Amino acid sequence: MPVPGLGPYDDNNIFARILRGEIPCKRVYDDAFALAFHDINPQAPVHVLVIPKGRYVSFADFSAGASEDELAGFFRAVGAVARHLELDQPGYRILANMGEHGGQEVPHFHVHLFGGRPLGPMLAR
């Protein structure tokens, strides 16, 4: 489903190409629902991207169109990645950007996991 400001799913976006194995990544986790890998331009000591395996442009697209199994499987994968990276203590941040105002750069739904140091406030005050 097209998302305002993002358009239809682009099968040539970088994450689709990573999922097909055309572009390498440093994998952290891989199952039937999600793939997690280190960001190539980390913004924290730990910066991992978690992407669903389905063709979803954004969170709006994913939350409206994914099956119950995909929804549960993806969010369980996010938790599994955080545990695998031992981020539960002292904590971490999960971030999903959506659309132009949210700063989404790749038109494939994904979440960022940040950790490894105190991250400070979300937005400048």
C-alpha positions in Angstrom: 0.0 0.0 0.0 1.5 3.4 -0.9 2.2 5.6 2.1 1.8 9.4 1.7 5.2 10.9 1.0 6.9 7.5 0.4 5.1 6.0 -2.5 4.9 2.2 -3.3 7.5 -0.3 -2.2 10.7 0.0 -4.2 12.3 -3.4 -4.8 15.6 -1.8 -5.4 15.9 0.0 -2.1 19.1 -0.9 -0.2 17.4 -3.1 2.4 15.6 -5.1 -0.3 18.9 -5.6 -1.9 20.5 -6.7 1.4 17.6 -9.2 2.0 18.3 -10.7 -1.5 22.0 -11.0 -0.7 23.1 -8.5 -3.4 24.7 -6.2 -0.8 26.6 -7.6 2.2 25.9 -6.7 5.7 27.3 -7.6 9.1 24.5 -9.8 10.4 23.5 -9.9 14.0 20.2 -11.9 13.8 18.2 -13.7 11.0 15.0 -15.6 11.2 11.8 -16.1 9.2 10.5 -12.6 10.1 13.5 -10.3 10.5 17.1 -9.5 9.7 19.3 -7.5 12.0 22.6 -6.0 11.0 25.1 -3.3 12.1 24.5 0.2 10.7 27.3 1.2 8.3 27.3 4.7 9.8 26.8 4.1 13.6 25.5 6.9 15.7 26.3 5.1 19.0 28.7 2.4 20.1 25.9 -0.2 19.3 23.7 0.7 16.3 21.9 -2.1 14.8 19.1 -2.0 12.2 16.2 -4.6 12.4 14.1 -5.0 9.2 11.1 -7.2 8.5 11.5 -9.6 5.6 8.3 -8.5 4.0 7.9 -5.6 1.5 6.8 -2.8 3.9 7.6 0.8 3.1 7.0 2.2 6.6 5.6 1.6 10.1 2.2 2.7 8.8 2.4 0.1 6.0 3.7 -2.6 8.3 1.2 -2.1 11.1 -1.7 -2.0 8.6 -0.6 -4.8 6.2 1.5 -7.3 8.1 0.0 -10.6 9.3 -0.3 -11.3 13.1 2.6 -13.7 12.7 4.7 -11.1 11.0 3.9 -8.4 13.6 4.7 -10.7 16.5 7.7 -12.3 14.9 9.2 -8.9 14.0 8.8 -7.4 17.5 10.0 -10.6 19.1 13.1 -10.4 16.9 13.8 -6.8 18.0 13.7 -8.1 21.7 15.9 -11.0 20.8 18.5 -8.8 19.2 18.6 -6.5 22.2 19.1 -9.5 24.5 21.8 -11.0 22.2 23.7 -7.7 22.2 23.3 -7.6 26.1 21.6 -4.2 25.9 18.9 -5.0 28.5 21.1 -3.6 31.2 22.0 -0.7 31.3 19.3 0.0 28.6 18.9 1.0 25.0 16.8 3.1 22.6 14.5 1.8 19.8 13.8 4.3 17.1 11.7 4.1 13.9 11.5 7.0 11.6 8.5 7.4 9.3 8.1 9.7 6.3 9.7 13.0 5.5 9.0 14.7 8.8 10.2 11.7 10.7 13.5 11.5 8.8 13.0 8.1 7.1 15.8 7.7 4.6 15.2 4.1 3.3 11.7 3.2 2.1 11.7 -0.1 3.9 10.3 -0.2 7.5 13.1 -0.7 10.0 14.0 0.1 13.6 17.3 1.3 15.0 18.6 -0.2 18.2 21.1 2.2 19.9 23.1 1.4 23.0 26.5 1.2 24.6 26.5 4.6 26.3 24.1 7.0 27.9 22.0 8.4 25.0 20.6 11.6 26.5 17.3 13.2 25.6 15.4 12.2 22.4 15.0 15.8 21.1 16.8 19.0 21.8 15.0 21.1 24.3 
